[in-house]
Amino acid sequence: MKTSVSQGLEADGPASPTGCPLPARDRVLEAACEMFAEAGFHGTHFREICKRAGTNVAAICYHFQSKEGLYQAVMMEAGRGLSDRDEDCLAAGAHLPPERRLLRLTESLLQKLSAKRALIAKLLARELMDPTCGAHTYVASGLERDFVMLQAVMRGLLGAKANTEAIRLHALSVMTECVFYSLAGENPDHPFSQLAVWLPNRARLAHFLTQHSLRALEREGKEPEV
């Protein structure tokens, strides 16, 4: 992220992987992403972000104008983080049978929502509970390609005449399960997470979720519609 800032608004901060200090805008975005994910929009305050980012309120207002502007910028970055591997995933799975494409897409979703990007899953969950500033659309756009690809796989498995609503619900089910398990993996001490005792690694979890979806799709094709 390249930023032009006026003199006096930023000081040297944490270093980037190249050893150079991160610009104030990048530091603020990084800190705000962590804090909005932890406490939500209403539970996060400018001064706390400034303290973690090593900057001041003037710098935040210079780059983002307001708390709402900062939140929208964070959600836009989260959306970009979710979509930056879509082309690779699409190209790699183009010639695979639908069952293998479903597994590949599930693995990709779990990977995009794991480790440092688990913060994005937390932001998604918070936006579901408390939508703020219309910013949820930015993260949703980051998942749009995955949703389209999942629907294409579901249609390939159910047939061209399959019910459109059923296809969308099956695709959404895969996405929400990936979000849930990414959150559970980041909160192993939570009582709900402990019900499972332990979570398998990403490859095994993707295989389980794929098999679960395939069984549901198989029943969809055999059982009469309710």
Residue, then its C-alpha position, 0 to 999 in steps of 0.5 A: m500500500k503506497t501512501s503520500v503523507s504530510q510531514g509530521l503525521e507519522a513516525d517510524g513504526p514496526a518494520s516490514p519484512t524488508g526491514c523498512p518501517l511501515p508507513a503510518r497508514d499500513r500500521v493503522l490498518e493492521a492494528a485496526c483489523e486486529m482490534f475490530a476483529e477482537a472487539g467489534f466496531h463499537g468496542t474499539h476506540f481511536r486511542e487504542i488503535c493509535k497506541r497499538a499502531g504507534t501513531n496519533v489521532a491526526a494521522i488516522c483522520y488524515h488517512f481515513q477521515s473518520k472511524e467509519g472510514l477506517y472500518q470500511a478500509v479494513m473491510m476492503e482490505a479483508g475482501r482483497g485478502l479473501s480474493d487474492r488466490d481466486e485465479d490460481c484456484l480457478a485455473a488449478g481446478a478447471h479440468l478436475p471432476p466436480e468432486r475433486r473441484l469441491l475438495r479443492l475449493t473447500e481446501s482453498l477456503l479453509q486456507k484463506l480463513s486460517a492463521k493470520r487471516a482468521l481475523i477475517a473470519k472474525l470480522l465476517a462473524r461480527e458483521l453477521m451479528d452487528p452490520t456496521c456502516g454497510a461495510h459487510t459488502y466489502v468482505a462479501s465481495g471477497l467471497e463472491r468468486d468462491f460462491v460462484m465457483l461452488q455453485a458451478v460445482m453443485r450444479g455439475l453434481l446435481g445436474a443442469k435441471a437442479n433447483t437453483e435455491a438448493i444449489r445456492l444453499h449447498a454452496l452457502s453451507v460449505m462457506t459457513e462451515c469453513v468460517f465456523y471451523s476457522l473460528a473454532g481453530e483460533n479459539p481452542d479454549h472455547p467450550f463450544s470448540q472443546l466439544a470436538v476435543w480436537l480439530p483435524n488438520r486442514a487437509r483432513l478437515a477439507h476432506f470431511l467437509t467435502q464428503h459431508s457435502l457430497r452425501a447431502l448432494e446425493r440425498e438431494g438427488k434421490e429424496p422427493e422434495v419436501 
